[in-house]
């Protein structure tokens, strides 16, 4: 475009100097020459005017050839295709609901994404360094490159439609900021944050985090337990879903058929219906009961924890 403007200015000035044309006449001659239409000359050209016109035509061809090459390169090199892909990605993200937002794709973020992928839970990654996802892009269905501490990035990620946010940024201060912003935008959001130092735990909870995890502490405790109680740890790993054939799921009061609400666990006959077992209950007040008795009543706001083989749990989900 800039080249075309410069060429037009050159043509107008050249005709005004060489042929003594007025501005309007020079503009007319420039338009018909640059466009190679050759509609009608204002008046017969001098020898110098013809040479100037010939040069202007040659340069016009070069300009149009360059424009065509640039457009072709834009299409052939994939720029237009990438633009369309970006539009489609934005549209898909806008349609996401009840998804999990993962802030940061370091070692923790990568493991979280892998586990959510196994559980068929939709999620979205926010990472300011796209190279961090190198080699995993085909496994990551939704990704936004940006700063997770930015309000706009969180909004683009669908923070108001998400069911949970996990922030695993390396700096605790950044995690606090993300938690504060996310809680302000979505009061019902489940927020889980990583912490590097013990003093950050309370700060993150005050900011609005539901749970705070210290990977180093958890990892150290896990290794100590492997020394002292290896079989217990192995069994716990089975319960928490690290084995493909065993599943631990939760059933909310609201998901139960209405006929079984405010009834006892025995009335549900979960083991008889699916083969799974109820191993725990969480009351509306947040109190946990391990291995509840059959006469325990399931009240509003409570939640059951069910353990069983994958097919048993799937059968139970279909029933509820």
C-alpha positions in Angstrom: 0.0 0.0 0.0 2.8 2.4 0.9 4.6 1.7 -2.4 1.4 2.4 -4.3 0.9 5.7 -2.5 4.5 6.7 -3.3 4.1 5.7 -6.9 0.9 7.8 -7.2 2.6 10.8 -5.7 5.5 10.4 -8.1 3.2 10.2 -11.1 1.2 13.3 -10.1 4.4 15.4 -9.4 6.0 14.1 -12.6 3.2 15.0 -14.9 2.8 18.4 -13.3 6.6 19.1 -13.9 7.1 17.5 -17.3 3.8 18.2 -19.0 2.8 21.3 -17.0 -0.5 19.6 -16.1 -2.8 20.9 -13.4 -3.3 18.8 -10.3 -6.6 17.3 -11.5 -5.1 16.5 -15.0 -2.0 15.0 -13.4 -4.2 12.9 -11.1 -6.2 11.7 -14.0 -3.2 10.7 -16.0 -1.6 9.0 -13.0 -4.8 6.9 -12.3 -5.1 5.6 -15.9 -1.4 5.0 -16.1 -0.9 3.2 -12.8 -4.0 1.1 -13.3 -2.8 0.4 -16.9 -6.3 1.3 -18.2 -5.0 4.0 -20.6 -8.5 5.4 -21.0 -7.8 8.8 -22.5 -4.9 11.2 -22.4 -5.5 14.8 -21.3 -3.6 16.0 -24.3 -0.8 14.5 -26.4 2.4 13.8 -24.4 5.8 15.1 -25.2 8.7 12.7 -25.8 9.8 13.1 -22.2 6.2 12.6 -21.1 6.0 9.3 -23.0 9.2 8.1 -21.4 8.0 9.0 -18.0 4.7 7.3 -18.6 6.5 4.1 -19.8 8.5 4.1 -16.6 5.4 4.6 -14.5 3.7 1.7 -16.2 6.7 -0.6 -15.6 6.9 0.3 -12.0 3.1 -0.2 -11.7 3.4 -3.7 -13.0 6.1 -4.3 -10.4 3.9 -2.9 -7.6 0.9 -5.1 -8.6 3.2 -8.2 -8.9 4.5 -7.5 -5.4 1.0 -7.2 -4.0 -0.1 -10.4 -5.6 3.0 -12.1 -4.3 2.4 -10.8 -0.8 -1.2 -11.9 -0.8 -0.2 -15.4 -2.1 2.5 -15.7 0.5 0.0 -14.8 3.2 -2.3 -17.5 2.1 0.3 -20.2 1.1 2.5 -19.7 4.2 -0.5 -20.4 6.4 -1.0 -17.0 8.0 -4.6 -17.0 7.0 -5.1 -20.6 8.1 -3.6 -19.7 11.5 -5.9 -16.8 11.8 -8.9 -19.0 11.1 -7.6 -21.6 13.7 -7.4 -18.8 16.3 -11.0 -17.8 15.6 -12.1 -21.3 15.9 -10.2 -21.8 19.2 -11.7 -18.6 20.6 -15.2 -19.8 19.7 -14.6 -23.2 21.4 -13.4 -21.6 24.6 -16.4 -19.3 24.7 -18.6 -22.4 24.5 -16.8 -24.2 27.5 -18.7 -24.6 30.8 -17.9 -26.4 34.0 -14.3 -26.7 33.0 -11.1 -26.5 35.0 -8.7 -23.7 34.5 -5.0 -24.6 35.1 -2.7 -21.6 35.6 0.8 -22.5 34.7 2.2 -25.5 32.8 5.2 -26.5 34.9 5.8 -29.9 36.4 2.6 -29.6 38.6 0.5 -28.2 35.8 1.6 -30.9 33.5 0.6 -33.7 35.9 -2.7 -32.1 36.7 -3.5 -31.9 33.0 -2.5 -35.5 32.4 -4.8 -36.7 35.3 -7.8 -34.6 34.2 -7.3 -35.9 30.6 -7.6 -39.5 32.0 -10.7 -38.6 33.9 -12.3 -37.0 30.7 -12.6 -33.6 32.5 -12.5 -30.6 30.2 -9.8 -28.1 31.1 -8.0 -25.1 29.8 -4.3 -24.2 30.2 -3.1 -20.6 30.8 0.6 -20.3 30.2 2.7 -17.2 29.2 5.4 -19.3 27.5 4.0 -21.4 24.7 7.3 -23.2 24.4 6.5 -24.8 27.8 3.8 -26.9 26.0 6.2 -28.0 23.2 5.5 -31.7 22.5 2.2 -31.7 24.3 0.1 -29.4 22.1 -1.7 -32.4 20.5 -2.8 -33.4 24.0 -3.9 -30.0 25.2 -7.4 -29.3 23.8 -7.6 -25.7 25.0 -4.8 -23.2 25.6 -4.4 -19.5 26.1 -1.1 -17.8 25.9 -1.0 -15.0 28.5 -0.5 -13.9 32.1 -2.8 -15.6 34.5 -2.7 -12.6 36.8 -4.4 -10.5 34.1 -8.2 -10.0 34.5 -8.7 -10.1 30.7 -6.9 -13.5 30.4 -9.1 -15.0 33.1 -12.2 -13.7 31.5 -11.1 -15.0 28.1 -10.6 -18.4 29.8 -14.2 -18.4 30.9 -13.6 -17.9 34.6 -17.3 -17.1 35.2 -18.4 -20.4 33.6 -15.7 -22.6 35.1 -16.2 -25.0 38.0 -12.7 -24.9 39.3 -9.3 -23.1 39.0 -5.9 -24.6 39.9 -3.0 -22.1 40.1 0.5 -23.6 40.0 2.5 -20.5 39.3 6.1 -20.7 40.7 5.8 -17.5 42.8 3.4 -17.5 45.7 2.6 -13.8 45.3 1.4 -14.5 41.8 -0.8 -17.3 43.1 -2.3 -15.0 45.7 -3.1 -12.5 43.1 -4.8 -15.1 40.8 -6.8 -16.4 43.8 -8.0 -12.9 44.7 -9.0 -12.1 41.2 -10.7 -15.4 40.5 -12.7 -15.3 43.8 -13.9 -11.8 43.0 -15.0 -12.9 39.5 -16.7 -16.1 40.6 -17.9 -16.6 44.2 -18.9 -20.2 43.7 -15.6 -21.3 42.0 -13.5 -24.1 43.6 -10.0 -22.7 43.9 -6.9 -24.8 44.6 -3.5 -23.2 44.8 0.1 -24.3 45.0 2.3 -22.8 47.8 6.1 -22.9 48.1 6.4 -21.8 51.7 4.3 -22.5 54.8 3.6 -18.8 55.5 1.7 -18.5 52.2 -0.9 -21.1 53.2 -3.0 -18.7 55.3 -2.6 -15.8 52.9 -3.9 -18.0 50.0 -6.9 -19.1 52.1 -7.7 -15.6 53.2 -7.5 -14.6 49.5 -10.2 -17.2 48.7 -8.5 -20.5 48.1 -10.5 -23.6 49.1 -7.4 -25.7 49.3 -3.7 -25.1 49.4 -1.2 -27.7 48.4 2.6 -27.6 49.2 4.1 -30.1 46.6 7.4 -30.4 48.5 5.7 -31.2 51.8 3.3 -33.7 50.2 6.1 -35.4 48.3 8.3 -35.6 51.4 5.5 -37.2 53.4 4.7 -39.6 50.7 8.3 -40.8 50.5 8.5 -41.2 54.3 5.3 -43.2 54.2 6.7 -45.5 51.5 9.5 -46.4 53.9 7.3 -46.9 57.0 4.1 -48.2 55.4 4.6 -49.1 51.8 1.6 -51.4 51.5 -0.7 -48.7 53.0 0.6 -46.2 50.5 0.1 -48.6 47.6 -3.5 -49.2 48.7 -4.1 -45.5 49.1 -2.8 -45.0 45.5 -5.4 -47.5 44.4 -8.2 -45.6 46.2 -7.2 -42.2 44.8 -7.6 -43.4 41.2 -4.0 -44.1 40.2 -5.1 -47.6 39.2 -7.3 -47.7 36.0 -9.7 -50.4 37.3 -10.5 -48.8 40.7 -12.5 -45.6 41.1 -13.4 -43.5 44.1 -16.3 -41.2 43.3 -18.6 -38.8 45.2 -22.4 -38.7 45.0 -24.2 -35.5 46.1 -27.6 -35.3 47.8 -28.9 -33.3 44.8 -27.9 -36.1 42.3 -29.8 -38.8 44.1 -33.3 -39.7 42.8 -35.8 -37.8 44.9 -37.3 -41.0 46.4 -34.0 -41.7 48.1 -33.4 -38.2 49.6 -33.6 -37.9 53.4 -33.5 -41.7 53.6 -30.9 -44.0 55.2 -27.8 -45.4 53.4 -29.4 -48.8 53.8 -32.4 -47.8 51.8 -30.1 -46.9 48.8 -28.9 -50.5 48.5 -25.9 -49.2 46.6 -23.9 -52.4 46.9 -26.9 -54.5 45.7 -27.6 -52.2 42.8 -24.0 -51.7 41.5 -21.5 -53.7 43.6 -19.8 -50.5 44.8 -19.4 -49.6 48.5 -20.1 -46.4 50.5 -16.9 -45.7 52.5 -17.5 -42.2 53.7 -20.0 -39.4 54.1 -19.5 -35.6 54.4 -22.3 -33.7 56.2 -23.6 -30.3 55.3 -21.4 -28.9 58.1 -18.3 -30.3 56.6 -17.9 -33.2 59.1 -16.6 -36.5 57.7 -17.8 -40.0 58.8 -15.8 -43.0 57.7 -17.6 -46.2 57.0 -21.0 -44.9 57.9 -23.6 -47.3 59.2 -26.6 -48.4 57.1 -29.0 -46.4 59.3 -27.1 -43.1 58.6 -29.5 -40.6 57.1 -28.6 -38.7 53.9 -29.6 -35.1 54.5 -29.6 -32.1 52.3 -26.1 -30.8 51.5 -24.5 -34.1 52.4 -22.2 -36.1 50.1 -21.4 -39.8 49.8 -18.0 -41.3 48.9 -18.3 -44.5 46.9 -15.5 -47.0 46.1 -15.7 -49.7 43.5 -14.4 -51.0 40.2 -14.7 -48.7 37.2 -17.7 -50.5 35.7 -19.5 -50.6 39.1 -19.1 -46.9 39.6 -20.2 -46.2 36.0 -23.3 -48.3 36.6 -24.0 -46.3 39.8 -23.6 -43.0 37.9 -26.2 -44.2 35.4 -28.6 -45.0 38.2 -28.1 -41.6 39.9 
